[in-house]
Amino acid sequence: MKLRVLGILSVLSVLIVIFASTALLTSASRELTQELQINRAAALNRLAQVAFDAATDGESIQLQAEMDRYSELYGEGVLIRLQQGTLRSGGLSEERAEVRDAVARAKLNLSDTTLSPIQPFGTGSEVISRSFGSASQVLGEAVLEVNLDAARQKLRERWLLVGVAAAALAAVLLLGAARVTRWVLRPVHRLNSAVTELEATGRAGQLPEDGPPELRELSRSFTRMARTVSDSIDSQRQLIADTSHQLRNPVGALRLRIDLLQLELQTAREHNAAAGVLAELERVEEILDGVLKLATAEHRAFEDSAGGLPGTPSRGLPDAIDPYPVLQEETERAGPAARRGGSSIVLEDPPDPAVHIACNAAELAQMVGELINNAIKYAAGARISVAVRVRPDAVAVEVSDDGPGLSAAERAAATSRFWRSPQHRDIRGNGLGMTIVDKLAGANGGRLLLAEASPHGLIARIEFPRAAAFHEPGALA
């Protein structure tokens, strides 16, 4: 946008300079032409008067002397025709076509003292002519050569002066256009950055009020809107967290009442009904626990995503950590559950040399635990692999299985809140695990990627930038 606006203003500035320069140059040419024309017409009139006296007296010696002095002084030729002969000075001859034409017009008593507009570049001279005599008789014709070289040189000097002034004016106008463009577009760029920040983080700082009045008012309106949106998002997030937390107390009391009620039940049918109620209550507790974890993860994501561009570590992260011990701990913790589900967990060998990532260790453990639990739950009997993969510019924590996997459309929707695959409807879950992992990965400068395993299964990969680019211990050693 800046280039478009600056381009338009630059074209307008150049056109203004061109029009102004053209007007000045045309005026200068006209002024010099008129000045030269008046001067030479006066000289021609004086020579014609002397020629009239010579024609009346029949004596042309004084006329010839006057013509010679004029030609010597101005370097221009003079030709005067009298009834008794033709006088010449300065090498002007009737053999030139323009001289013959001028004499012919003067014979018809037509004076021609008009000069063509002077051009800065060119050669040659022009001639002016007039007749002289009485009111009833033409006694002769006077032709004067007008040398235009001096006037052309003076016009070229004026052109040079106008050109320098035009270049300076164009530079000033272009500088002004750049400043005006920057003044107008600076609030627009800030507004665009604020919109991007609001979209990414749910909050935006107060915009400075500068630029044109309309953009200042727009900045004020956006600041008010952003504050309202941020407050609304914070209120909604806090409401979810508070509601989930507050519901745990009545749910806990309800569980206690059900446990006491079970002590009073007698028949198997009553016990089965109570077991069903208890199962639903456990599902509610699981959902509440998942919502609390999701609220925490989203809070971390929104708080930290403003710390840098996507793919860079967010603000407030600890020093880089080695992810492999975290994977070891989570693999050991999930081992009993995997064996109960008929699955096996394999932790691959650590990379050599060890790599580091900028990530909160507790949140990395939570993410890996969620991915392993998902694999145990939804890929029963599968072989689950946990590994650290090293790439030139990234480190990936990978949990894969050889279970049924997910289709491409299902993988795209897997990080949505409460989404569950149709093939897993009969398996207990709340559909928040992948969402929590995705939010926590973003909060730590990483990203969650889901891919198809070969020949079947699912690969869940959390990619982080190499910590050496930030603050890996010993990276600068």
Disulfide bonds with the S-S distance in Angstrom:
none
